[in-house]
Amino acid sequence: MVVGLSIILIITSIVMILLVLLHKGKGGGLSDLFGGGVTSTLGSSSVVERNLDRITLFFGVLWFTCIIALGLLINR
């Protein structure tokens, strides 16, 4: 169980880093590196930004849940 949660934590950490870098003006501006990135490729920037925010929130909650679960499992 601990090994599985550790693997999920590592994967979600990497995904969170990439998602934060994709946010325009909030991260490293990775979306600008690819010629305008996500906003110019997928259409309306407000829809894409809202979806990116939702995905980031989902992975953030998953990441936080993994940390809490690992903490509880390790203490037992």
HELIX and SHEET records of a PDB file:
HELIX    1   1 VAL A    2  LEU A   22  1                                  21    
HELIX    2   2 LEU A   30  LEU A   33  1                                   4    
HELIX    3   3 GLY A   37  LEU A   42  1                                   6    
HELIX    4   4 SER A   45  ASN A   75  1                                  31    
END                                                                             
